[in-house]
């Protein structure tokens, strides 16, 4: 990498408040807010609306859509195959 053109890459805590889940990783994102982490250090914290702890795909609460009913409705409305 060329020196002086990239943003600083440092440890940051991403926190999903809805699920009460937080994880420490490295990122170029920064924040003015900080949090005391489990290792005793203070890191910048970024609050996110959704993470793997609250996303329906990862939690197994995803709904199955009625695709057959949608196709039939589309065919009724627009004429279907002839």
CORTA-V820784 format. One record per backbone hydrogen bond with DSSP energy under -0.5 kcal/mol. NH is the residue of the N-H (numbers start at 1). CO is the residue of the C=O. Records with the same first field share a line. If there is no record, write none. Layout:
NH=CO + CO
This chain:
5=2
10=8 + 27
12=25
13=44
14=12 + 23
15=13 + 46
16=21
17=15 + 48
20=16
21=16
23=14
25=12
27=10
35=43
37=35 + 41
40=37
43=35
44=11
45=33
46=13
48=15
54=51
55=51
58=55
59=55
60=56
61=56
62=56
65=63
67=65
70=66
71=67
72=68
73=69
74=70
75=71
76=72
77=73
78=74
79=75
